[in-house]
Amino acid sequence: MFFGRNKGKVGEVRAFVYINYGSDQIRHETVKVPIGTSVLEALKVVADVVATPDESATGHQGSMVTAIDGFSNDINHAWLYYVFERDESGWRIPKEMPDRLEVSDGMRIGWRLYNVEERGPVPREGPLWSSRCASKTRTCARKFP
């Protein structure tokens, strides 16, 4: 690829996976996966994942992550994922379920155990938000409008 953007093997992309378990525990991993790999499959490369195979009956078409590395959803917590792709201006919450979104080269994928009780029903911070960086704009993930 032009200017060395794709330094992996042919048919492979590199992505960055961030997992925010809450309580200021954030893990970062770099993965190389075959072209066509879903965001969910990229997560499974670096973590122990429990996901429903399909939630069509409840309105979610596709898999939903219910636990990562033993940290599970409950009445006040839910696993959310965000992506930050090349040429985009920041993190976004995709409309697709994680098994339906394909990883692109250089994609950042952020998983966050979101606390609905503490943070409210609508996420306003990105996946790397933590209480340690709440007042430090340089190290915090960008806030959503």
C-alpha positions as CSV (number, residue, x, y, z in Angstrom):
1,M,0.0,0.0,0.0
2,F,1.1,3.6,-0.6
3,F,3.6,5.0,1.9
4,G,3.7,1.8,3.9
5,R,0.2,2.2,5.5
6,N,-0.4,-1.6,5.4
7,K,2.7,-3.1,6.9
8,G,1.1,-6.5,7.6
9,K,1.0,-9.5,5.4
10,V,-1.2,-9.5,2.3
11,G,-4.8,-10.2,3.4
12,E,-4.2,-9.0,6.9
13,V,-5.1,-5.8,8.8
14,R,-3.8,-4.4,12.1
15,A,-6.2,-3.1,14.7
16,F,-5.9,-1.8,18.3
17,V,-8.3,-3.2,20.9
18,Y,-8.9,-1.3,24.2
19,I,-10.9,-2.8,27.0
20,N,-12.2,-0.5,29.8
21,Y,-13.3,-2.8,32.7
22,G,-14.2,0.2,34.9
23,S,-12.5,1.1,38.2
24,D,-9.6,2.7,36.1
25,Q,-8.7,-0.7,34.6
26,I,-8.0,-0.3,30.9
27,R,-6.2,-2.8,28.7
28,H,-4.6,-2.1,25.3
29,E,-3.7,-4.8,22.7
30,T,-2.6,-4.7,19.1
31,V,-4.0,-7.5,16.8
32,K,-3.3,-8.6,13.3
33,V,-6.4,-10.4,11.8
34,P,-7.4,-11.5,8.3
35,I,-9.3,-9.1,6.1
36,G,-13.0,-9.6,6.7
37,T,-12.7,-10.3,10.4
38,S,-15.5,-8.8,12.5
39,V,-15.0,-6.5,15.5
40,L,-16.3,-9.3,17.7
41,E,-13.7,-11.8,16.4
42,A,-10.9,-9.3,16.9
43,L,-12.0,-9.0,20.6
44,K,-11.9,-12.8,20.9
45,V,-8.3,-12.8,19.8
46,V,-7.2,-10.9,23.0
47,A,-9.9,-11.7,25.6
48,D,-12.2,-14.4,27.0
49,V,-15.6,-13.4,25.6
50,V,-19.1,-14.5,26.2
51,A,-21.6,-13.4,23.6
52,T,-25.1,-14.3,22.6
53,P,-25.2,-15.8,19.1
54,D,-28.2,-13.7,18.0
55,E,-30.6,-11.4,19.8
56,S,-33.2,-11.0,16.9
57,A,-36.0,-11.8,19.3
58,T,-35.2,-8.7,21.4
59,G,-34.5,-6.4,18.5
60,H,-30.7,-6.9,18.3
61,Q,-29.8,-8.5,15.0
62,G,-26.5,-10.1,15.6
63,S,-24.3,-11.1,18.6
64,M,-24.3,-9.1,21.8
65,V,-21.3,-9.3,24.2
66,T,-22.4,-10.2,27.7
67,A,-19.0,-10.7,29.4
68,I,-15.3,-10.0,28.8
69,D,-12.6,-11.6,30.9
70,G,-15.2,-12.4,33.6
71,F,-16.7,-8.9,33.8
72,S,-20.4,-9.4,33.0
73,N,-23.4,-7.4,32.1
74,D,-26.0,-6.9,34.8
75,I,-28.9,-4.6,35.5
76,N,-26.6,-1.5,35.8
77,H,-23.8,-2.5,33.5
78,A,-23.5,-3.2,29.8
79,W,-20.7,-3.8,27.4
80,L,-20.6,-1.0,24.7
81,Y,-18.2,-0.8,21.8
82,Y,-16.9,2.2,20.0
83,V,-14.7,2.5,16.9
84,F,-12.2,5.2,15.7
85,E,-11.3,4.6,12.1
86,R,-8.6,6.3,10.0
87,D,-9.7,9.6,8.5
88,E,-12.4,10.0,11.2
89,S,-12.4,12.8,13.8
90,G,-13.1,10.7,16.9
91,W,-14.8,7.7,18.5
92,R,-18.3,6.7,17.5
93,I,-20.7,4.1,18.6
94,P,-21.5,2.0,15.6
95,K,-25.1,1.1,14.6
96,E,-24.0,-2.4,13.6
97,M,-23.7,-5.3,16.1
98,P,-20.0,-6.3,16.7
99,D,-20.3,-9.5,14.6
100,R,-21.6,-7.4,11.6
101,L,-18.9,-4.7,11.5
102,E,-15.6,-5.6,9.7
103,V,-12.3,-4.5,11.1
104,S,-10.4,-2.0,8.9
105,D,-6.7,-1.4,8.9
106,G,-5.6,0.9,11.7
107,M,-9.1,0.7,13.4
108,R,-9.2,1.4,17.1
109,I,-11.9,-0.6,18.8
110,G,-12.8,0.4,22.3
111,W,-14.9,-1.8,24.7
112,R,-16.3,-0.3,27.8
113,L,-18.2,-1.8,30.7
114,Y,-20.7,1.1,30.9
115,N,-22.3,1.8,34.3
116,V,-25.8,3.0,33.5
117,E,-26.6,3.8,37.2
118,E,-23.6,6.2,37.6
119,R,-23.3,7.6,34.1
120,G,-26.9,7.8,32.9
121,P,-28.7,6.1,30.0
122,V,-26.9,7.9,27.3
123,P,-23.1,7.6,27.0
124,R,-21.4,11.0,26.8
125,E,-17.7,9.9,27.1
126,G,-15.6,7.7,24.9
127,P,-14.4,4.2,25.7
128,L,-11.3,5.2,27.6
129,W,-13.0,7.4,30.2
130,S,-11.9,6.8,33.7
131,S,-12.3,8.6,37.0
132,R,-8.5,9.2,37.0
133,C,-8.7,11.3,33.9
134,A,-12.0,13.1,34.5
135,S,-10.4,16.5,34.8
136,K,-7.4,15.9,32.5
137,T,-8.4,16.7,29.0
138,R,-5.1,15.6,27.5
139,T,-5.4,12.0,28.6
140,C,-9.2,11.6,28.5
141,A,-11.2,10.3,25.6
142,R,-13.2,12.9,23.8
143,K,-16.7,13.6,25.0
144,F,-19.7,13.1,22.8
145,P,-22.0,16.1,22.1
